Every structure is written in C-alpha cells, then in structure tokens.
C-alpha cells in the first residue's frame, strides 16, 4: 500500500469524468474510473448519431486527467461492507471511497412489441443501431418517433431534415417541459420540417409491430422504423447491491450526495436521488453534481464537513435540425417561463454548449478544481423543509 486514498468512480459520463478529474486536486488520492467503453460518449449528440451528422465519441485522453486510471469493464456488484466492486471480467477493485455515477439509459417500455420492434436512442450503441435501420429503409419509408421530450423532438427534427416522413407521437403534450408559448414555436418549426405531430390523450402507444404503431385512440400508424424515446431508466446496480434507492432505482443520498446507507459512497448525475427529490436528468445537472460529489469526498478525506448541493438551472436547449434550435429559458428552480431564443442564433448556442461541455471536462483535467457553476437554486432547501416538515437530514459525519 502506498498510503494513498483509493477512490473508485463508476461511470465515465459527464458526472463521472468531472468527478474523477476533480479528485486529482490531492496528490495522495488515487483515482480509478470504471466504464464499459474505452471512449467518452457525448450523450447530448446521440440524436446526431441517429441522423448521421456526428459520431458523438471523444477519446478519453482528451478529457481525462493523466493520473486517472481508466478500467474498461462493467461493475456488476458493490460490496459496501467490504469496500470493493466486482466487475464482469471477474476482477475486484477495492476502494476507500466510491462515487456512483452510472448514468441512465432506456427505460423498460412496458408496451407490447416496443422492446422487440422499437429503436431506443439513449446509448451510443442504440443510436448506431437506429442509424443502421434508417439507412436500410427506403427514403419514403414512414418513421414514427414515440415520446415528445427533448430527445424525441431532436431525433424527429434530425431525421425529418433529411427528407424522411416523420410522425412524432407525443402520448400527451409536445415538450411537456416547455412553456405553452415556446411549445407553439417548436411545433411551428417541426411543421416546417415536415414532421407530423400527434398530441393529446388519444396518442398513447398501446402496441408496436414490425410496421405499425397502435394508439390508445384506436388509430394505427404505418411505421417502417419506430424510434422509442419515451422515458429513461437507471441501472439496477445500487438496488442489486443492497443499497437504498428511490422508486426509479436511483441511489438515495442526503443533500451532500452521500448514500443514506454508507458514508463512503457518494452519488452523482442521473443515478442520484438526493433527499428523494432528484434533479432533472440532464447533462446540465450531471456536471455540477459530478463536481459536488468529488468535493464531498475531498471534504471527508480532509476531515471537514461536506456542503449541501446548490444546483440551479437556466432552461433547456433543444436542437431542431442542424439549422435551428430553441433555448427555453427558466427560473433557477427549473420552472420554464415564456421566454426563449430561437432560429439560427439558438442553433449556434446549442452547438457552442455541446462543444463547451467537452471543453469543461478537458479544462478540469488540466486544472482540477476549476469548474464552477453559476446557477444556484435557493428554493430547494425551502421545498425540502415543506416536504418533510423539518430540515433535511444528512448522512453520518463519521468515517
């Protein structure tokens, strides 16, 4: 043993990479990042992979600190009492502290035929598989995109811009997060691209076949390629390992992102549920949570009390093809308002944001501790007090 504090980070996405880089501020901390792939995936660009305009892959050498040891493998179990993780290859890696940043993926559709005939787009491999299916289909073949959140909207726009006949099946409202005024603007842009938008209670999908999509209102749509973007799920690693999770499977933590079960396990990103009141699953959330998770571990190593999270939002950027986008503005508590930026200006903002995220990771690798987050939400503590009738509890400080 070298006397170093061993920290293992599970998951090499936005939260995991930022956390791993930030941990290298201390020379006596040895960081191991375990990830199933040997390359970093820009998840915010997966709709572009489906459309063929981007690979969404970055070499880890560009975004990871040289002191971070990358292990390409999948963690199958966390042994919290033994402080070790078991990998699919059979190896075991021990730790003093663990950062749980496994991210999210496609949710179980729960709709007959959707898993068999639908094409999700939540991971690189899924997006690549969808691209292959689109390329193999005739140019006039009908494409149905199920789910009208940002992923569904972006994927529908990307494919429609190529001249594909696309129907966006909302299952409710188009862009539920959007302010009604902004929603109308997005609908107008989608119509200009040729996307048919089906909204309302009768547009819930009840079944998917090889060449159709059946709706709750009794209508059946022809669909040679059915894209499934309705919802995200998280890996069951925490639950499978006997750790406390919320109903969606996210690791339950206190406001410092420390597991309610184990002071040496800290969560970040989509797989974290602080105070059972998780923040929106997004790259926008993952980066500050990744940084905060690292800060919590560093504080514990130093014998200091970790701070509570304070993460605010600015809104949501939604690409509408390669030449337009919508930037929905919001209050810091993530409530959308009536203001937005659209058109080519918004497309430029969206692209710069995508590039900027990768640059942030690279900057943190070059200068650990440099990442800062200017958006703060002071209302969260109030919400938690109202929800519980008391101040939020934190995990034990010893350890």
N, C-alpha and C positions, 0 to 999 in steps of 0.2 A: 504493500500500500504506500502511496506517495504522500498521504495526508490531505489530498485534495478532497473537496466535497463533490461527490458524484451526482450530477443532475441529468436525468433522462427526460427527453421531450418526445412524446408520442404524437406523430403527425407533422408533416412538413409542408403545411399550407401557410396561409398568411399569418395566422396566430402563432403557429409552431416555429416558423423561421424567425419571426421577430423576437419571440421569447428566447430562442436559442442564441441568437446574436447578442441580445441584451445581457444575457447571463455572463458573457465573457468579459464584462467590466472588471471582474475579480480574477486575478491570476491563479488563485487557489481553487477555482471552480472548474471542474472537468465536465464538458457538456457532450452528451450523446443524443443525436437526433435519429429516431427510428421512423422510417417512411417506406411504404410499399413500392414507391417508384424512385428511380435514380435521377429524375429531373423534377424541377418545380413546375407546377401547373397553374397558369393564370385562369382561375375559375371564372373570373368576370368576362373572359373571352370565349367561353365554350360555345355560345351561340354562333360565334365566328368560325369555330371549327366545323360546326354543322353546316355553315354556309360556304365553307371553303376559303375564307378570306384571311385566316390566321391559324397558326399551329398551336398557340397558347402554351408553348413549352419554353422554359428558360433553364439553362444549365445552372445547377446549384452552386458552381464555382463563382457565378456572377452575383449571388445574393446571400451566400453563407460565409460566416467568419471562418478563417482558416483553422482556428482552434476547435471548431465544432466537428466532432466525429460523426459522419453520416453512415448509418447502417441501413441497407436496403432490405427490409423484411417487414413482416406484419406481426404485430403483437396480438397474441391470442388470449392472454390472461395476465392480470395484475395480481401479484401476491402481496397485498398490503402488509400483513404481519411480517412477512419475510423480506420485504423491500426488494422485490425483484419482478421482472416481467419475462414471461415466456413467449418465444417467437415461433412462427410457423415452421421455421427451419429446425426447431428443437432446442435452440440455444436459449440461455437465460442471461439477462443483463441485470445486475444489481444497481441500486440507487440509494442515495441519501434523501433526495427529493425527486418528485415526479411531476411533470407538467403534462396534463391530459388535454391534448389539442387535436383530437381525431377528426374534427370537422363534421360534415354532413354529406348525405348522398340522396339517392332517390328513395322516397317513401314507398311502402307496400301499397300498390294502387287500390287493392280491395275491390276491384271491379272485374267481373268475368272477362277473360281474354286480354286484359290490359297488359299483364306481365308477359304473356306469350307473343302478342302482336304489336304492342306499343314500343316506341323507342324513347327511353328517357334520355336526358341530356345533362345530368348532374355530375358526371365524372368525365375525364378525358376519354376513356375507352368507350363510354356510352355515346359521346358526341362524335367520335370517329366512326362508330358503327352506324350512327344515323347518317353521317355524310356518305358512307358507302351505299346505304339504302337509297338515298336521294339521287346519287349519281347513277344508280342502276335503274331507276324509274324513268319512264318516258317524260319528256319535258311538259306534256299536258296532263300528267297524272295528278289526281287530286291529293292534296296534303292537308291533313287535319292536325291542328295543334291544340291539345287539350290542356287547359289551365291558362288563366289570363293574368298571372302575376308578372313581374318584370321579366323572368326567364321566358315565359310563354310569348309575351309581347315581342321581346327581342328576337326570338327564334322565328316567329311568324314573319316579322318585318324582313329579317335577313333572307329568308327563303323566297318571300314574295318579290323582293328586289331583283331576284334572278329571273323573274318571269313565271315562277311557279304559281299555280292556282291554289291559294291557301285559305282555309277556313279556320278561324280562331274560335274555339268552343270554350266559352268563359265559365259555364257552370254557375253563373251568378253575374256579378258586375265585372266589367272590364277594369283591370287595375284597381282592385279593392283599396289599395293604399292611397290612390290618387284623390285629390280634391276634385269635385264634380266639374269644375271649370277646366282643370287640366286634363281630366278624362276625355272631355269633348275634343280637346285639341289633339290628343293621342288618337282618338277614333278617326278624326279627320285625316291625319297623316296615314293611318293604316288603310283607310279607304282609297287614298291617292295611290298607294302601292298596290291596290287590288285585293287587299285582304277582306274577306267576308267575316264580319264579327257577329257571333251569335251570343246574345246576353239573355239573362233572366232565369227564373226558376225552372223553366222547361228545358234548359240546356245542360242539365247534369247528365254525365255519361253513365249509362247503365250496362253497357257491354261493348266490347271491341272484338271484331272479327278480322280475318285477313284483309278484307277490302271494304269494311264498313265501320261506322261508329253509330251506336244507337243511343238516342237521347230520352230523357225522362218524359218529355212531352209527346213521345210516340214517333218522332221523326227519325229517319235513318239517313246518315250521310255517307256518300261514297268516299273512300279514303284508301289510296294505294299505300301511302306512308302515314302512319299515325304517330305523332310526337306526343309524349306524355310528360308534362311539366307540372302536374298538379301535386304540389307538396314535396317537402324534404323530410328525410328521416336521419337519425344519427345511428352510428354503430352501437351494437349492444354490449360492447366490451366492458363498460363500467358495471352494468347490471349483471353480466355473466361472471364478473369478478367479485360479486357480493357487495358492491358499493351502492350507496343510496342514490337513486335517480328520480327525476320527475316523471310524469306520465309519458313523456315523449322519449325517455331514455337518456336525457342529458344529466350529467353529473351534478348532484345537488351540492352547492357551496354556500358559504357565507358571503358577505359583501367584500371580503378581501380576495375572493375566488378560491379559498381554501375549502377542501372537501369537508362536509359535516361529519365524516367518519374518521378522517385521518389528517392530522396537521401537516404531514409531509407530502400530501397530494394536492396539487393546485390545478385548476382547470382554466381553459381559455377558448375563445371562439364559439362556433356554433354548438359545441358539445357541452357548454357550461350553462348551468341554471342557477345563478346567484340569487339566494333568498327565495327560490322557487318563483322568481319573477324574471325570466330570461329576457335578454335584449334581442332585437331583431337579428335573424340570421343574415349576415352580410359581411362582405369584405370591410365595409365601413366600421363594423363592430369588432371584427376579428383583430385588427391591428392594435387598437388601444387595449383590448383585453389581453392580447399576447404580451404587450409591454408591461401591463399591470401584473400579470402572472409572474413574469420574471422579477419585477420589483418586490413582489410578496416573498418569493423565495430568497432573494438577496437580503431582504429585511430580516427574515428569520435566521439566516446564516450569521448576520451581524448581531443577532440578539435584540433586534428592535421590533417594535410593534408595526405590522403592516397596515397600510392605509386602506380605506374603503374605496371601491371603484367610484368614478365620477365620469361617465361617458355620455356625451350628448350627440345630437345628430344635426345635419344640415339639410337633409332631404334624401332624394333618390335620383340617380341618373339612369335613364332608360334609352338605349340606342334604338333608333327607328330606321334601320338600314345603315349604310355607310355614309349617307349624306345628310342625315338629320337625327335629332335626339330630343328628349325632353328632360330638363332638370327640374324636378318637382321640389320646391323649397318647403321647409318645415321648421317648426319650432324645435328647440333643443331636446324636448321630451318626445320627439319623433311624431308629432302631430302635423300632418300635411296642411298647408294653407293654400290660398287661392293663387299664389304667385308661382311663376315658372319661367324658365328660359327655354326657347325652342329653336328649331331650324338648324342651320349650319353652325351657328355660334354654339349651340348646345352640343352638337356633334363634336366640335373641337374641344369643348370642356370635357366631354366623356372620354375622348381619346387621350387627352392630357392626363386625366385622372387615372386611366388604366396604366399609362406609362409611369406616372408618378408613384403608384403603389410599388412597382418593382424597384424604382429608384430609392424609395424609402427603405426597403429591405436591404438594398446594397449599401446605402448610407449607414444604416445601423450596423452592418457588418464591418464597415471601415472605421466607424466611430461609435462603439457601443454606448448606449445611453442617450444618443442624440435625438431619438424620436420623441416628439411631443404631440399632444392632442389638444387643440384649442377649444373644442366644443365640450361644454360641461352642462350637465343636467342637474340642477339643484333641487328639482321637484321629486327626484326618486326617493330620497330619504323620507319626504313627506308622505309619499304613496305607501311606502313600507310601514310607516307608523300607523297610517289609517288602516292598512290591510290587517295588521297584527294587533293593533291597539297598544303597541309598545315599541321601543327602539329595537332595530334589528339585532338579533343575536349573532355572535361571532364564534368561530371555532376556538378550541382551547389554545392558549398562547404558549403553552409549554411545548418542548420538543426540540 
